Amino acid sequence: METFFKPMYDSQATFDNNKVKMTKINSQSQDNPFQNLANRYDKWFDSPRGKEIFSLEVACLQRLIGNLEGRWLEVGVGTGRFAKALGIKEGIDPAQAVLKIAADRGIKVKLARAENTPYPAETFDGLLMVVTICFLDNPAEALGECYRILKQQGRLIIGLVPADSSWGRFYAEKGRDNHPFYSAAKFYTCQEVIELANKVGPTFYAARSCLFDPPEEIERNLSKEIHPGTDPSAGFVAMDFRKV
C-alpha cells in the first residue's frame, strides 16, 4: 500500500488560467524525487483503497467546515484533489510538478512557500492545510503567515496525521527506514499543533476525527465513522482554528 504526502520546497511561481509564468528562487526541487513522482502520487487517489481513504477524509473535512463562505485558499494544495472536492478555487504549493496537475483541475494556483505567501494581510476568509504541516521547514512561521493573510473571524482548517496515532507511528517508521518522502516528515500530535498555533495567533475552535482502522487492517472494510473532537484513536484529524 502506498500513500503520498505533499513536501514543501523553496521556489516561487504563478499559474493563472493554466498558463505558467515562473520565477524560481532555487532549483532544489528538481533534485527531489517528488518532482518525478507527481503523477504516481496523484494516481494513488484513483486506486480502490485510495478512493476510500480520500473520500473519508473529505467527508471529515466537510463535516467540520460546513458551507464555504467567502474566499478560500489551500496552503500545500498538491495536485488539487482536496481543493476541488471541497470547492476551494485557489491554492499554493512550492512543488512545480504537482501544481501543473492542480492547474489542470481548474485550481488557480501559485508556486510559493507556506512561510512566505504572496498575499496582502487579511486576504482570505478561510485557509486549508491537509497533511502539509508535517513537511514544513518552519511550522510556527507558516501558521503565523496563515494568521496574517486571514481576515478577522477567518478560519484555518488543518488536516493532519497525529504523531501518536497508529498511522503516525507507521509513517514515522517508514521515515526511519529512509523512505524518500516520509524521511522528510516530522509528525505532530494534535495538542502540539494547538499549542504551536496558540503561540502565533490562530485559536483552536473544534475538530473532527476519522480513519480508525490501523494500517495493518486497512485492507479490510474501512470504517466510515467520523467522531467529534480530537479522538486519540484516529489516523486523520481535521482541526478548525479561528482568527479572533
N, C-alpha and C positions, 0 to 999 in steps of 0.2 A: 504494500500500500504506500502511495506517495501523497504527500501534502506539501504544497509550496507556499512560502510567505513572500513578502514584498520588501526586500532590502532597500536601504536608502543610500544614495551616492551623491558625490559633490559635483553637480553640473546644473546648468540652468538653461531653459529654453521655453519657447512659446509655441503651442499648437492651437491654431484657431481655424475653424471650419475645415479641419483635416489638412490644412496647409502648414507645413513645418517651417518655422523660422528659428534657427538655433544659434545660440552663443554659448560655447562650452567654457566652464570655469577650469576644468581639467579633464583629462581623458582616462581617469582611473576606472570609470565604469566599463570601459571597453575591455579591461582585464578581468572583470568579474564574471564568473560563469553564468550568473543570472541573465546577463545580456544575451547569451547564446541559448538560454533555456526558456525564454519568454513564452514561446508557443507551446512548449511542453508543459509549463506551469499552467497556462490557460486551458489547455485541453483536459487537465485533470478534473476541472469542473464539469466536464461533459461525461466523465466516467460514471457508471452506476452509483458507486459509493460517493463520489464527489458531488453528484447532483443531490443526493440525500442530505449530506452534511451542509452543503451550501444552502439548500432550501430551509433547513432547520435554523441555521444561523441568521438568515434573512428574516425568518419569521420571528426570531427572538429580538432582533433589532427593530422590526416593525412594531412588535408588541410594546417596546419601550418608547419608540419615537412617536407613534400615533400618526397624525396627519402632518406632513411637512408644511411649514409656514415660512414664507419669505425666501431669501436666497441662501442656498446651502453649498458647501464645498467639501469634497472628500480629500483629506490630507493623507497621502500614501494611497492614491487611487488605483495603482497597479494597472491591470488590464480593463478596469471599469466594470467588472461584474457586479459588485455591490452597489456602486453608484447607479447603474442602470436599473437594477432590481428595485432600488428604493426611491427612484425618481429624482436623484441628485444630478444636476446638469453640469457641474464643474468639478475639476479635480487637479491636484498637483502630485508629482512624484519625481524623484531625481533619476529614475531609470528610463532611458530613452526607448528601449525596445518595447517595454510594456505600454508606454504612453501611446505609441503608434496604434496598438490594438485598441486601447481605450478610445482614441480619436475615431477609429472605425466604428465604434459602438455609438458614436454621436455625442460623446462627452467632450466638452470644451476644456482642454487641459493645458497646464503649463508645467514645464520641467523645472522644479525648484525644490529646495530642501525645507523640511518642516520647521527647522530652526530659523529660517530666513525667507519668509514668503514675500512675494512681490505686491502685496496688497496694502492699502492705507488702513489706518486704525478704524475699528468699528465698521467693517465692510459687510460681514455676514451675520445672518440670523441663526445659522447652525453650521456646525462642523462635524465631520465623521472621520474617525480613525479606526480602521479594522485591522487587527494583527499587524500593527505598524510600530507601536511604541517599543516593542522588544528589539527592533532593529535601529532605533535612533541613536546617533552619536551622543546626543545630549537631551534626554527626555525632559528635564526641567526647563531647559531653554525653549524646547518645542512647545511645551504646554504654556509657557509664558507668551510665546508668539501667538498661539491659538487664542489666548485671553485677549491679546492686543487687537486682533482682527475681528473678534466677536463684538456685535452690538450689545448694549446693555440688555439684560434679560435673555441674551443669546444662549444657545445650548451647544455643548461639546459632548458628542457620543463616542465613547471609546469601547471597542470590542477587543477583548484580549483572551489569551490562553493563560490562566493563572499558573504561576510557578509551582504552587503547592498542589496542583491537580494532577491526576494520573497522566493527562495529556502533556502538561508542562514538564513533568519528570521524564516522559517518553521523549519529547523533543530535546530536552537538555542532555539526555544520554546520547542521542544522535550527534549532538554538537560536540560532546567529548570524544566521540569517535571520528571527529574531523569531517562531518558531513559538510558539503560545500555551502549550504545555506544556514543550517542550524548552528554551526560553529561560530557564526557571526551574531547570534542572538543572545540577548540577556533577558530572561523572563522575570516578571514581577508578580507579586501577589496583588490581589485586589486592594488590600489595606495599604500596601506600598504605593500604589498608584494614587489612592485617595490622599495619602499624606503628602506625596510629591505635588499633586495638583493644589492642595491647600496652601502650600508654601509660595506658589507663584500666581494664584488668583482663582482658578475655577473651583466652585463649591459643589461637592457631591450632593446629588439630589435623590436618585433612585437607580435601580438595577433590575435586570432580568438574567436568568441563567438557563443554560441548556447543555446538551451533549453529555449525558450522564453515563453513557456506555464507555468503559475504559478501552484503550487502543487494542488490547488483546481480544476484545469481544466485538469489535466493530463490524466484523463480517456477519454477525447475527442481525436480527431485526433491530433497527435503530430506534431508540426511544424518541418520541416526538414531544416529550414533556418540556414545558417551559415554566420555570419557577420564579416567583418574585424574589428580589434581593440577590445578594452575592452568595449563592449556595456553594459550600465548600467542596461538594462532590461534582461540580460542573466542570466540564472541559472548555466551555466557552461562556464568557460573561460579558454582557453589554451594560455599560455604565453611563449614566446621564449626569453631566456636570453643568452648572449654570454660572453665568456672569452676573453677579448681583452686587 
